[in-house]
Amino acid sequence: MRKKIDIMKNLNLMAPINSLGYGVASKNILRGLSERTNLSLFPIGEPQIESEDEKSLVEECMSRSRMFDVNATCIKIWHEFDLGTRVGKGDMIAFPFFELNKFNELKKHHLSSCDRIYTPSKWSKEVIENEVPNSNVKVIPLGVDTSIFFPTLAADQRNQQEGNNKKFVIFNCGKWEVRKGHDAILDIFREAFPDEQDVELWMMCSNPVANQEVNTQWSNFYKQDQRVRLLDRVQNQQELANVINNVDCGLFPSRAEGWNFELLELMACGKKVVATEYSAHTQYCNSKNSITIKPRKMEKAFDGLYFKEDEVGDWASLDGIKSSFSDAIRSVYEDWKTGKSIDNAAGVETAFKFGWENTRDKILEDLNG
């Protein structure tokens, strides 16, 4: 039987601190847990700091790691294929985010080495339990910072200022990948709006982990349509919230997601969203807060770059459902065009339920249980 620990005293955290998905989750979990524990931080990679407050917090928790509690629980927020190292002799809890429905032997081996596993969705819990039998898995949903992402009047003010020149703006954010449906979004947009000039597609998708050639190929593909605006990556979450509050609708025809932070951030800002009804974001997407398109079949995960021929696992196929995405964003546009409200009040309500405080509290509840 696992020994109960007093997490109000000590906790060890291994996590990346950066602006990518794992880093954003780690920053928010670090902030929440540090309020309730004596947390020792062991960064994975060089920390990337966005503010003075963040710098102070990271430095404080890193300084505590010099005399860490050897017997405290260690939580490692990291990929499922690299869980072999841990801090101390206490329980090791892995917290990976993944997109596919199957694991290769390497991932199974690393996951099976953990005492417990946290995972953000019921979908991913089922995958782990199917692939790594007898594992101890608990759903700990990730979140959104509602002090940063919340509805403003920015979009309405923009429309009033532009008058008859106002545009309906569709937005996608997430690093260039076939997995995220970026090979399909332009076709979906063009089918929905073959000739309309009062609509734009904004893409904030520069991929910091890909080379310049990959980024250029994607950019050139989208430059085919003059109604597409390619946005540079922003420096912080506040700048991203400013962008989101100047769009009207989010479009996410992804084949698979480990959480999809940007989708929930759009909801938090009260924006309509259209997404694939598959993978981790089904944890918070429902018929009230989003328009979801159910895939007709699964297919082998392959993009020739991140997911190659030897990849184990499947993802949702977009075959036969692209027109459904086009119809969905067209319907939001028609409401906007006729003056109907396109506010997503249900999305805002959902975001409050999935605040980072919820993530923190569920972790503490498990550690105290």
C-alpha positions in Angstrom: 0.0 0.0 0.0 1.4 3.4 -1.0 2.6 5.5 2.0 0.6 8.7 2.4 2.6 11.8 2.4 2.0 15.3 3.8 2.1 17.3 0.5 1.7 20.5 2.5 5.4 20.1 3.3 7.4 18.9 0.3 7.0 18.0 -3.4 9.5 17.6 -6.2 8.6 18.7 -9.7 10.5 17.9 -13.0 9.1 20.0 -15.8 10.0 22.2 -18.8 9.5 25.9 -18.4 8.9 27.4 -21.8 6.2 28.7 -24.2 5.3 25.4 -25.8 2.5 23.2 -24.7 4.4 21.3 -22.0 6.0 24.5 -20.8 2.7 26.4 -20.5 1.2 23.5 -18.5 4.2 23.3 -16.3 4.3 27.0 -15.6 0.7 27.0 -14.4 1.0 23.8 -12.4 4.2 25.1 -10.8 2.5 28.3 -9.9 -0.5 26.5 -8.4 1.4 23.9 -6.4 3.9 26.3 -5.1 1.1 28.2 -3.3 0.3 25.0 -1.3 3.6 23.1 -1.0 7.3 23.5 -0.4 8.0 22.7 -4.0 11.5 21.9 -5.4 11.7 22.5 -9.2 14.1 20.5 -11.4 13.7 22.2 -14.9 13.9 20.0 -18.0 16.0 22.1 -20.4 16.8 25.8 -19.9 13.9 27.8 -18.4 12.4 30.4 -20.7 11.1 33.2 -18.5 8.3 35.7 -19.6 8.1 38.0 -16.6 9.8 39.2 -13.4 7.2 37.4 -11.3 7.8 34.2 -13.2 11.5 34.6 -12.8 11.2 35.0 -9.0 9.0 32.0 -8.7 11.3 29.7 -10.8 14.4 30.9 -9.0 12.8 30.3 -5.6 11.7 26.8 -6.4 15.0 25.9 -8.1 17.0 27.1 -5.1 14.9 24.8 -2.9 15.9 21.9 -5.0 19.5 22.0 -3.7 18.2 20.5 -0.4 15.2 18.6 -1.8 13.3 16.1 0.3 14.6 12.7 -0.8 11.4 11.0 0.2 8.9 13.4 -1.3 6.7 12.5 -4.3 8.2 13.4 -7.7 5.8 14.6 -10.4 7.4 14.6 -13.9 5.6 16.6 -16.6 7.1 15.2 -19.7 6.8 12.9 -22.8 5.7 9.3 -22.3 8.9 8.0 -24.0 11.3 9.6 -21.5 10.3 8.8 -18.0 13.3 6.9 -16.8 14.8 9.5 -14.5 13.2 10.8 -11.3 14.1 12.8 -8.2 14.5 11.1 -4.8 13.0 7.9 -3.5 9.4 8.8 -3.2 6.6 7.9 -5.6 7.1 8.8 -9.2 4.1 10.3 -11.0 4.3 10.9 -14.7 2.2 13.5 -16.4 2.5 13.1 -20.2 0.3 14.5 -23.0 0.0 12.5 -26.1 -2.1 12.3 -29.3 -2.2 8.7 -30.6 -4.3 5.8 -29.5 -1.4 3.2 -29.2 2.1 3.1 -27.8 5.2 1.4 -29.0 7.3 -0.8 -26.7 9.5 2.1 -25.6 6.5 4.2 -24.4 4.9 1.2 -22.7 8.2 0.5 -20.9 8.6 4.0 -19.6 5.0 4.4 -18.5 5.0 1.0 -16.7 8.0 2.2 -14.6 5.9 4.9 -12.9 4.1 4.5 -9.6 1.2 6.5 -10.9 0.2 8.4 -14.1 -1.8 11.6 -14.5 -3.5 12.3 -17.8 -5.6 15.2 -18.9 -8.7 13.5 -20.4 -10.9 10.4 -20.2 -9.9 9.6 -23.8 -6.2 9.5 -22.9 -6.9 7.5 -19.7 -8.6 4.8 -21.8 -5.6 4.7 -24.1 -3.2 4.2 -21.2 -5.3 1.5 -19.6 -5.6 -0.3 -22.8 -1.9 -0.1 -23.7 -0.4 -0.4 -20.2 -2.6 -2.8 -18.2 -2.6 -2.5 -14.4 -1.3 1.1 -14.5 -2.6 3.5 -11.9 -4.1 6.3 -13.9 -6.0 9.4 -12.8 -7.6 12.1 -15.0 -6.2 15.6 -14.1 -7.5 18.0 -16.7 -5.3 20.8 -17.8 -6.6 24.4 -17.9 -6.8 27.9 -19.0 -5.8 31.2 -17.2 -9.1 33.1 -17.1 -7.3 36.1 -15.6 -5.7 36.5 -19.1 -8.2 34.9 -21.4 -11.6 36.4 -21.0 -14.1 38.3 -23.3 -13.5 41.9 -24.1 -15.1 44.4 -26.4 -12.1 44.4 -28.8 -13.9 42.6 -31.6 -17.0 44.8 -31.4 -14.9 47.9 -31.3 -13.0 46.8 -34.3 -16.2 46.2 -36.3 -17.6 49.6 -35.3 -14.4 51.3 -36.4 -14.2 49.5 -39.7 -17.9 50.1 -40.5 -18.8 48.6 -43.9 -15.2 47.3 -44.3 -15.4 45.0 -41.3 -14.3 41.4 -41.8 -15.4 38.1 -40.3 -12.2 36.6 -38.9 -11.6 32.8 -38.6 -8.5 31.9 -36.5 -6.2 28.9 -36.0 -3.3 28.8 -33.7 -0.8 25.9 -33.2 2.5 25.0 -34.7 2.4 23.8 -38.4 1.5 20.1 -38.5 -0.5 17.7 -40.5 -1.8 16.4 -37.2 -3.5 19.7 -36.5 -5.2 19.7 -39.9 -3.2 22.5 -41.4 -3.1 20.7 -44.7 -7.0 20.9 -44.8 -7.8 24.3 -43.3 -7.3 26.3 -46.5 -9.6 24.0 -48.5 -12.2 24.1 -45.8 -12.0 27.9 -45.8 -12.2 28.2 -49.6 -15.2 25.8 -49.8 -17.0 27.8 -47.2 -16.2 31.2 -48.8 -15.4 30.8 -52.5 -15.8 34.5 -53.3 -16.6 36.5 -50.2 -14.3 39.4 -49.5 -15.6 40.2 -46.0 -13.9 37.3 -44.4 -10.3 36.5 -43.4 -8.4 33.5 -42.2 -5.7 34.3 -39.6 -3.1 31.6 -39.0 -0.6 31.9 -36.1 1.2 28.7 -36.7 5.0 29.2 -37.0 6.7 26.1 -35.8 9.7 26.8 -33.5 10.8 23.2 -33.5 10.8 22.9 -37.3 13.5 24.2 -39.7 13.0 27.3 -41.9 12.3 25.1 -45.0 9.2 23.5 -43.3 7.9 26.8 -42.1 8.4 28.4 -45.5 6.6 25.6 -47.3 3.5 26.0 -45.0 3.6 29.8 -45.4 3.8 29.6 -49.2 0.9 27.2 -49.3 -1.4 29.6 -47.4 -0.2 32.6 -49.4 -2.2 31.3 -52.3 -5.2 33.1 -50.9 -5.0 36.9 -50.3 -7.6 36.6 -47.6 -5.2 34.7 -45.4 -3.1 36.6 -42.8 0.0 34.8 -41.4 0.6 36.1 -37.9 4.0 35.9 -36.1 4.2 34.1 -32.8 3.5 36.3 -29.9 5.8 36.8 -26.9 3.4 35.9 -24.1 -0.1 34.8 -23.2 -1.4 38.3 -22.8 -0.5 39.1 -26.4 -2.2 35.9 -27.6 -5.4 36.9 -25.7 -5.4 40.3 -27.5 -5.3 38.5 -30.8 -8.0 36.1 -29.9 -10.3 38.9 -28.8 -10.0 40.4 -32.3 -11.3 37.3 -34.1 -14.8 35.8 -34.4 -14.4 32.1 -34.7 -11.8 29.3 -34.1 -11.3 26.5 -36.6 -9.6 23.3 -35.4 -10.0 20.3 -37.8 -7.2 18.4 -36.0 -6.6 14.7 -36.4 -5.5 14.3 -32.7 -4.7 16.5 -29.8 -3.0 16.0 -26.4 -5.2 18.9 -24.9 -5.4 21.8 -27.4 -4.8 24.9 -25.2 -5.7 27.3 -28.0 -9.2 25.9 -28.4 -10.0 26.3 -24.7 -8.5 29.8 -24.8 -10.8 30.8 -27.6 -13.7 29.5 -25.5 -12.6 31.5 -22.5 -12.7 34.6 -24.7 -16.3 33.8 -25.7 -15.5 32.8 -29.3 -17.3 30.3 -31.3 -15.2 27.2 -32.0 -15.4 24.4 -34.6 -13.4 21.2 -33.8 -13.0 17.5 -34.6 -14.9 15.3 -32.2 -12.0 13.2 -31.2 -9.1 12.9 -28.7 -8.2 14.9 -25.6 -10.3 18.1 -26.2 -13.5 16.0 -25.9 -12.9 16.4 -22.2 -14.2 20.0 -22.4 -16.0 20.2 -25.8 -19.7 19.6 -25.9 -22.8 20.5 -27.9 -23.4 23.7 -26.0 -19.9 25.3 -26.2 -18.7 24.1 -29.6 -19.5 22.8 -33.0 -17.9 19.4 -33.3 -17.5 17.3 -36.4 -17.3 13.5 -35.8 -14.8 11.6 -38.0 -16.1 8.8 -40.0 -13.0 6.6 -39.6 -9.5 6.4 -38.2 -6.3 6.2 -40.2 -2.7 5.4 -39.6 -0.9 8.4 -38.1 1.6 9.6 -40.7 3.0 12.9 -41.9 6.6 11.9 -43.0 8.1 14.3 -40.5 7.0 13.7 -36.9 4.9 10.6 -37.6 6.7 8.2 -39.9 6.1 4.8 -41.4 7.2 3.0 -38.2 4.8 5.0 -36.0 2.5 3.0 -33.8 -1.0 4.4 -33.6 -3.9 5.9 -35.4 -5.7 9.3 -35.5 -8.9 10.7 -36.9 -9.3 10.8 -40.7 -10.6 14.0 -42.2 -11.8 12.1 -45.3 -15.5 12.9 -46.0 -15.9 15.5 -43.3 -14.1 18.6 -44.6 -17.4 19.9 -46.1 -19.0 19.6 -42.6 -16.3 21.9 -41.3 -17.0 24.3 -44.1 -20.7 24.3 -43.4 -20.1 24.9 -39.7 -17.9 28.0 -40.1 -20.3 29.2 -42.8 -23.2 29.0 -40.4 -21.3 31.1 -37.8 -20.6 33.6 -40.6 -24.2 33.8 -41.6 -25.3 34.5 -38.0 -22.6 37.3 -37.9 -23.7 38.6 -41.3 -27.3 38.9 -40.2 -26.5 40.5 -36.9 -27.2 37.5 -34.7 -25.1 37.1 -31.6 -22.1 34.8 -32.0 -21.0 35.0 -28.4 -20.1 31.8 -26.8 -21.3 32.1 -23.2 -21.2 28.4 -22.7 -17.6 28.4 -23.7 -16.8 31.1 -21.1 -18.6 29.0 -18.4 -16.6 25.9 -19.4 -13.3 27.8 -19.2 -14.1 28.8 -15.6 -14.6 25.1 -14.7 -11.2 24.3 -16.3 -9.2 27.0 -14.7 -5.7 26.1 -13.5 -7.0 26.1 -9.9 -9.0 23.1 -10.8 -5.8 21.3 -12.0 -4.0 22.2 -8.8 -6.8 21.1 -6.6 -7.2 17.7 -8.3 -3.5 17.0 -7.9 -3.5 17.9 -4.2 -6.7 15.9 -3.7 -4.9 12.8 -5.2 -1.7 13.4 -3.2 -3.7 13.7 0.0 -6.0 10.8 -0.8 
